[in-house]
Amino acid sequence: MKRKTGYFSPIVKLLRPTFVVRYYLFPVVFLFLCVGVLFARSNAVVDSRILPKWYAFAFGSAALLTTAAVIGLKRKEREPFGNNLDPLFSIPVAACFVQALYGLSQYAGLLPALGTFRITGSFDNPAGFAAALCVGFPFTAPLLRNRHRIVRYLAAIAAMTLILGVILCGSRAGLLSIGTVGMVHGLARIRKPLVRRTMWVVLPLLLVGLYFLKRESADGRLLVWRCTAEMIARRPLFGHGPGGFAAGYMNTQADYLREHPDSPYAQLADSVQHPFNEYLSVAVHYGLFGLMALAALGWGVVRRYRRTAHGREPAVRAAGSCLLSIGVFALFSYPLFYPFTWVMVLFSLWILFGKPLPRGWAVRGTAVGLAVGLCVWVVKDWRLQRTWCRTEELAARGNPSASLSRYRELYPKFVRNRYFLYNFAYVLNEAGEYAEGLAAAETCGELWADYYVELLRGEAALKLERYDEAERAFDQAAAMCPNRFMPLYKLVGIYTATGREAEARNLAERILTKEVKIPSATVTAIRYEMRRLIDTQ
């Protein structure tokens, strides 16, 4: 017997909270999450381009966790999406398409990019821009097979735009990532043996070609990996702990270049913040056990992908391709530094493993509580960051002394933040508080071995006429980046002040014969002063 329904039953169903939540809330929250982690920016914090994206990630994750606690989303459920996830795939694809248009507008000169780069999108450099496009690219594949022609056309336009953006930004890791994903898709669809063998040859040729595309930059990466391997060898099992790379890498690079003064890498050395390889980063921070844990997780994902009942369906292939794209990109860059990568990792894992939260109120209440706690923590951190930014603006307006009281109030809360400590030491030096500035620079140096930190430390010691400390700091800075002129110039001043004229003259002659990597007015002035020093002796 057919159940009777009222005239307004369809309207009542549409207005039911469960229906609204299932069909609209999750896609809307996911949309805002993707847009936030790709485009969020704010001048209210010092790190205006990346930190707001992480805040968006935290708020969006809290909202999604709350949504999951309410409706228990599962990949195989008929509601709200069933096996057709194209509506969800269109969200990151559309967001990445807009990001690509943003970058192309910068390339055309219609919008400004950050620094000296021609394309950065809404990120701090081309690496973040390329990583975002490569991570979103695999989800164009299922849309290209959609039954609606207009969807296929739009997906094709988005895919070509993403590829063009990666090419124009010059990211070799991005080109290799997209090339690998394309080859894997081609091998899965093409059965002709000759074509398949040709495709296996193309990838190594692409790798070699990308090396010669920016050979100096690639050789610089080899130096970074060489010194990173030395750090791993010192603590192979458990690593150096979180932050270990920042605390020790530049000192390792300085030791290596001291032992090999004629190394071809000397002219390529620069201040390095990341090993340009996520796997080496794990090994440095967590050692062999960290790598083994990562390998175990990877193997679990691969097994799940191969054993999934619908392993050949477009959704599962797209998720696998996304993780593959991230894995290849991570060989030569740092995609996990950006929150959009993490969103796509979690999205892909949900497609492969997706299970609802247990239906018990205790578990779901705990999930909501965690979401609320995360939002509260973000709000508190945002307020601290905003206060720091205002303090920094006050110092930048030419009144560092007025900002010192605020810096001292914030110091206990940012005592483990290396960037805050560096700015604090810099402002102290500008205000003439050299003893306190030197102490802050030394605290910063314990967390962050860096060329600029050594310059700051040396400058403070020099003002205090503690020439031995200043000499050690400038000598370390010169060893970290042998192509720089400023540390050598400061050493000449120390030799002159301490009556070591012969050493000052020899170093001045070395400066005059030193190869100039990047010409600048500062280098020209230094060389002119060194010529005058030699002529007057």
C-alpha positions in Angstrom: 0.0 0.0 0.0 1.4 3.3 -1.1 2.1 5.8 1.7 0.1 9.0 1.4 2.0 12.3 1.5 0.7 15.8 1.9 0.8 18.6 -0.7 3.6 20.4 1.2 5.7 17.3 2.0 8.4 18.0 -0.6 8.8 21.5 0.8 8.8 20.3 4.3 11.6 17.8 3.4 13.7 20.5 1.9 13.4 22.5 5.1 14.3 19.7 7.4 17.5 20.4 9.3 18.9 16.9 8.5 18.3 17.4 4.8 19.9 20.8 4.8 22.9 19.6 6.7 23.4 16.5 4.5 23.0 18.2 1.1 24.3 21.7 1.6 26.3 22.2 4.8 29.2 19.9 4.0 29.8 21.2 0.5 29.5 24.8 1.7 32.0 24.3 4.5 34.3 22.5 2.2 34.1 25.4 -0.3 35.0 28.0 2.3 37.8 25.8 3.6 39.4 25.5 0.1 38.9 29.2 -0.6 40.4 30.1 2.8 43.5 28.0 2.6 44.2 29.2 -0.9 43.4 32.9 -0.7 43.4 34.0 2.9 45.6 37.0 3.5 45.8 39.6 6.3 48.1 42.5 7.0 47.1 42.3 10.7 49.8 39.6 11.2 53.5 39.7 10.5 53.3 36.6 8.2 50.5 38.1 6.1 50.4 35.4 3.3 50.8 32.0 5.0 49.6 32.2 8.6 46.1 33.4 7.7 45.8 30.3 5.5 46.6 28.2 8.5 44.0 30.0 10.5 41.5 29.3 7.8 42.5 25.7 7.8 41.9 25.5 11.6 38.5 27.1 11.4 37.5 25.1 8.4 38.7 21.8 9.9 36.7 22.6 13.1 33.6 23.2 11.0 34.0 20.0 9.0 34.6 18.1 12.2 31.4 19.4 13.6 29.6 18.6 10.4 31.0 15.0 10.5 29.9 14.7 14.1 26.4 15.7 13.1 25.8 13.7 10.0 28.6 11.1 10.0 29.7 11.4 6.3 30.8 8.3 4.6 32.1 7.8 1.1 29.7 4.9 0.2 26.6 6.4 1.6 23.8 7.2 -0.8 23.3 10.4 1.1 24.4 13.0 0.4 26.7 12.1 -2.5 26.6 8.4 -3.1 29.3 7.2 -5.6 29.2 10.5 -7.5 31.7 12.9 -5.9 31.9 15.2 -8.9 30.1 18.1 -7.0 32.8 17.9 -4.4 35.7 17.5 -6.9 34.5 20.7 -8.7 35.2 22.7 -5.5 39.0 22.3 -5.3 39.2 22.4 -9.1 37.3 25.7 -9.3 39.4 27.2 -6.5 42.7 26.1 -8.2 41.4 27.5 -11.5 40.9 30.9 -9.9 44.3 30.6 -8.3 45.8 29.9 -11.7 44.1 32.9 -13.2 45.5 35.0 -10.4 49.0 33.8 -11.2 48.5 34.3 -15.0 47.4 37.9 -14.3 50.6 38.4 -12.4 52.6 37.0 -15.3 50.8 39.4 -17.7 51.6 42.3 -15.4 47.9 43.0 -14.5 48.5 42.2 -10.8 51.6 42.6 -8.6 53.5 39.5 -7.5 55.6 39.2 -4.3 59.2 40.3 -4.3 61.2 39.6 -7.4 59.1 36.7 -8.5 56.9 37.0 -11.6 54.2 34.6 -10.4 53.4 33.8 -6.7 49.6 33.8 -6.8 48.3 34.4 -3.2 51.4 32.7 -1.8 54.8 33.8 -0.6 56.7 32.3 -3.6 56.1 30.2 -6.7 56.6 26.9 -4.8 53.3 27.4 -2.9 51.5 28.5 -6.1 52.8 25.4 -8.1 52.0 23.0 -5.2 48.4 24.2 -5.0 47.9 23.7 -8.8 49.5 20.3 -8.8 47.5 19.1 -5.8 44.2 20.2 -7.4 45.1 19.0 -10.9 44.2 15.2 -10.4 40.6 16.0 -9.5 40.0 17.3 -13.1 40.2 13.7 -14.3 36.8 12.5 -13.1 35.2 15.7 -14.2 36.5 15.0 -17.7 34.4 11.9 -17.8 31.2 13.6 -16.5 28.1 12.8 -18.5 27.3 16.5 -18.9 29.2 18.0 -21.9 29.5 21.5 -20.3 31.1 20.0 -17.2 33.7 18.2 -19.4 34.5 21.3 -21.3 34.9 23.4 -18.2 37.1 20.7 -16.6 39.3 20.6 -19.8 39.7 24.4 -19.6 40.6 24.2 -15.9 43.1 21.4 -16.5 44.9 23.3 -19.3 44.9 26.5 -17.2 46.5 24.7 -14.3 49.2 23.2 -16.5 49.9 26.5 -18.0 50.3 28.1 -14.6 52.8 25.5 -13.5 54.8 25.9 -16.7 54.9 29.7 -16.5 55.9 29.9 -12.8 58.9 27.7 -13.7 58.5 25.1 -10.9 60.5 22.0 -11.9 58.9 20.0 -9.0 55.5 21.0 -10.3 56.3 20.0 -13.9 57.6 16.6 -12.7 54.6 16.1 -10.5 52.1 16.8 -13.3 54.2 14.8 -15.8 54.2 11.8 -13.4 50.5 11.9 -12.8 49.9 12.2 -16.6 52.1 9.3 -17.3 50.4 7.1 -14.7 47.0 7.9 -16.2 48.4 7.2 -19.7 49.8 3.8 -18.7 46.5 2.9 -17.2 44.6 3.6 -20.4 47.1 2.8 -23.2 47.7 -0.8 -24.0 50.1 -0.6 -27.0 53.5 -1.9 -25.9 55.5 0.5 -28.0 53.7 3.5 -26.6 54.0 2.3 -23.0 57.7 1.8 -23.4 58.1 5.2 -24.9 56.2 6.7 -21.9 58.7 5.0 -19.5 61.5 6.7 -21.3 59.9 10.2 -21.3 59.9 10.6 -17.5 63.7 10.1 -17.0 64.3 12.5 -20.0 62.0 15.0 -18.3 63.9 14.7 -15.1 67.2 15.3 -16.9 65.8 18.2 -18.8 64.5 19.9 -15.7 68.0 19.6 -14.1 69.5 21.6 -17.0 66.6 24.1 -17.0 68.0 25.7 -13.9 71.3 24.0 -13.4 72.7 26.4 -10.8 69.6 26.1 -8.6 69.7 22.3 -9.0 73.3 22.2 -7.9 72.4 24.3 -4.9 69.8 21.7 -4.0 72.6 19.1 -4.1 74.6 21.1 -1.6 71.5 21.2 0.7 71.0 17.5 0.4 74.7 16.8 1.0 74.7 18.8 4.3 71.3 17.4 5.3 72.7 13.9 4.9 75.5 14.8 7.4 72.9 16.0 9.9 71.0 12.7 9.5 74.2 10.7 10.0 74.9 12.4 13.3 71.5 11.3 14.8 70.3 8.6 12.5 67.7 6.9 14.8 65.7 9.6 16.5 66.7 12.7 14.6 67.2 16.2 15.9 63.6 16.7 17.0 61.1 19.3 15.8 62.9 22.4 14.6 66.2 20.5 14.4 66.9 21.5 10.8 66.5 25.2 11.4 68.7 25.0 14.5 71.6 23.1 12.9 71.6 23.1 9.1 73.4 26.4 8.4 76.2 25.5 10.9 76.6 22.2 9.1 76.8 24.0 5.8 79.4 26.4 7.2 81.5 23.5 8.4 81.3 21.8 5.1 82.3 24.9 3.1 85.2 25.5 5.5 86.5 22.1 4.8 86.0 22.5 1.1 86.9 26.1 0.3 87.3 25.4 -3.4 83.9 23.6 -3.7 81.9 24.6 -6.7 78.9 24.9 -4.3 80.5 27.8 -2.5 79.2 30.4 -4.9 75.7 28.8 -4.8 75.3 28.6 -1.0 72.5 30.6 0.5 70.5 30.9 3.7 68.3 27.8 3.7 65.1 27.2 5.7 64.1 23.7 4.4 65.9 20.7 2.9 63.8 20.9 -0.3 62.7 17.3 0.3 59.9 16.3 2.7 61.4 12.9 3.3 64.8 14.3 4.3 62.9 16.7 6.5 61.3 13.8 8.3 64.6 12.0 8.6 66.3 15.1 10.1 63.6 15.7 12.6 62.6 12.2 13.6 65.3 9.9 12.2 65.0 6.4 10.9 62.0 5.7 13.1 60.1 8.6 11.6 60.9 7.4 8.1 59.7 3.9 9.0 56.4 5.3 10.4 56.0 7.4 7.2 56.7 4.3 5.0 54.2 2.2 7.0 51.5 4.9 6.5 52.3 5.0 2.8 52.2 1.2 2.4 48.8 1.2 4.2 47.5 3.8 1.7 48.8 1.8 -1.2 47.2 -1.4 0.1 43.9 0.3 0.6 44.0 1.8 -2.9 44.7 -1.6 -4.4 42.1 -3.4 -2.3 39.2 -0.9 -2.6 36.2 -2.6 -4.1 35.7 0.2 -6.6 39.4 0.7 -7.1 39.0 1.6 -10.7 36.3 4.2 -10.2 37.3 7.8 -11.1 37.0 9.0 -7.5 39.5 6.5 -6.1 41.9 7.1 -9.0 41.7 10.8 -8.4 42.5 10.4 -4.7 45.4 8.1 -5.5 46.7 10.5 -8.2 46.5 13.4 -5.7 48.6 11.6 -3.1 51.0 10.6 -5.9 51.3 14.2 -7.0 52.1 15.3 -3.5 54.6 12.5 -3.1 56.5 13.4 -6.2 56.4 17.2 -5.5 57.7 16.4 -2.0 60.9 15.0 -3.5 62.1 18.4 -4.6 60.2 21.0 -2.6 58.1 21.5 0.6 54.4 21.2 -0.3 53.4 20.2 3.3 54.3 23.8 4.4 51.1 24.9 2.8 47.6 24.1 4.4 45.9 23.4 1.0 48.1 20.4 0.6 46.9 19.0 3.9 43.3 19.7 3.0 43.7 17.6 -0.2 45.6 14.9 1.7 42.8 14.5 4.2 40.2 14.7 1.4 41.9 12.0 -0.5 42.3 9.8 2.5 38.5 10.3 3.3 37.7 9.0 -0.2 39.9 5.9 0.3 39.1 5.2 3.9 36.0 7.3 4.6 34.1 6.1 7.6 31.6 7.9 9.7 32.2 8.9 13.3 30.7 6.4 15.8 27.2 7.3 16.6 27.7 7.5 20.4 27.0 10.9 21.8 30.2 10.8 23.8 32.4 10.5 20.7 30.6 13.1 18.8 30.4 15.4 21.7 34.2 15.0 22.1 34.6 15.9 18.4 32.6 19.1 18.8 34.5 19.9 21.9 37.8 19.6 20.1 36.5 21.8 17.3 35.5 24.5 19.8 38.8 24.2 21.6 40.7 24.6 18.3 38.7 27.7 17.4 39.4 29.2 20.8 43.1 28.6 20.5 43.2 30.2 17.0 41.5 33.3 18.3 44.0 33.7 21.1 46.9 33.1 18.8 45.5 35.6 16.3 45.2 38.3 19.0 48.9 37.7 20.0 50.0 37.8 16.4 48.1 41.0 15.8 49.7 42.6 18.8 53.1 41.6 17.5 52.3 43.1 14.1 51.2 46.4 15.6 54.4 46.5 17.6 56.5 45.8 14.5 54.7 48.6 12.7 55.5 51.0 15.5 59.2 50.1 15.3 59.1 50.4 11.5 57.8 54.0 11.7 61.2 55.0 13.0 60.5 54.8 16.8 62.1 51.5 18.0 62.4 52.7 21.6 58.7 53.2 21.9 58.1 49.6 20.8 60.5 48.0 23.2 58.1 47.9 26.1 55.6 46.0 24.0 58.3 43.6 22.8 59.3 42.9 26.4 55.7 42.2 27.3 55.3 39.8 24.4 58.7 38.1 24.9 57.5 35.4 27.4 54.7 34.4 25.0 57.0 34.2 21.9 60.2 33.0 23.5 60.2 29.9 21.2 59.4 31.9 18.0 62.6 32.4 16.1 61.2 35.2 13.9 60.0 37.1 16.9 63.4 36.8 18.6 65.2 38.0 15.5 62.9 41.0 15.2 63.3 41.8 18.9 67.1 41.6 18.7 67.0 43.9 15.6 64.9 46.5 17.3 67.1 46.4 20.4 70.1 47.1 18.3 68.3 49.9 16.5 67.4 51.4 19.9 71.0 51.2 21.1 70.3 48.4 23.6 73.2 46.4 22.3 73.8 44.1 25.4 70.2 43.0 25.5 70.1 42.8 21.7 73.1 40.5 21.8 71.4 38.3 24.4 68.3 38.1 22.3 70.3 37.3 19.1 72.1 34.5 21.0 68.8 33.0 22.2 67.5 33.2 18.6 70.7 31.5 17.4 69.9 28.5 19.6 66.7 28.0 17.7 67.8 29.2 14.3 71.2 28.9 12.8 71.1 31.6 10.1 73.3 34.0 8.2 71.3 37.1 9.2 71.2 36.0 12.8 75.0 35.9 12.8 75.2 39.3 11.3 72.9 40.6 14.0 74.9 39.0 16.7 78.2 40.3 15.3 76.8 43.9 14.9 75.7 44.0 18.6 79.0 42.6 19.8 80.9 45.1 17.6 79.0 48.0 19.1 79.9 46.7 22.6 83.6 46.5 21.4 83.6 42.8 22.2 85.7 42.1 19.2 86.4 38.4 19.8 82.6 37.6 19.8 82.0 39.9 16.8 84.8 38.2 14.8 83.4 34.7 15.5 79.9 35.8 14.5 81.0 37.5 11.2 83.4 34.6 10.4 80.5 32.1 10.9 78.3 34.2 8.6 81.0 34.3 6.0 81.4 30.5 6.2 77.6 30.0 5.9 77.4 32.0 2.7 80.9 32.5 1.1 79.5 34.5 -1.8 78.4 37.4 0.5 80.5 40.5 1.0 79.1 42.0 4.2 80.7 39.6 6.7 84.1 40.0 5.1 83.7 43.8 5.1 82.9 43.7 8.8 85.9 41.5 9.5 88.1 44.1 7.8 86.8 46.7 10.2 87.5 44.5 13.2 91.1 43.8 12.0 91.6 47.5 11.5 90.2 48.4 15.0 92.4 45.8 16.7 95.6 46.9 14.9 95.9 43.9 12.6 96.7 45.9 9.4 98.3 43.0 7.5 95.2 40.8 8.0 92.9 43.7 7.0 94.9 44.3 3.8 94.9 40.7 2.8 91.2 40.4 3.4 90.6 43.6 1.4 92.5 42.2 -1.5 90.4 39.0 -1.3 87.3 41.1 -1.4 88.5 42.9 -4.5 89.2 39.7 -6.4 86.1 38.0 -5.2 83.5 37.0 -7.8 80.3 39.1 -7.6 77.2 36.8 -7.7 74.6 39.6 -7.8 75.8 43.2 -8.5 74.4 45.8 -6.1 75.2 49.3 -4.9 76.3 47.8 -1.5 78.8 45.6 -3.1 80.1 48.4 -5.2 80.5 50.7 -2.2 82.3 47.9 -0.3 84.8 47.3 -3.1 85.4 51.0 -3.4 86.2 51.3 0.3 88.5 48.3 0.1 90.4 49.9 -2.7 90.9 53.1 -0.7 92.1 51.0 2.3 94.7 49.3 0.2 95.8 52.6 -1.4 96.3 54.4 1.9 98.4 51.7 3.5 
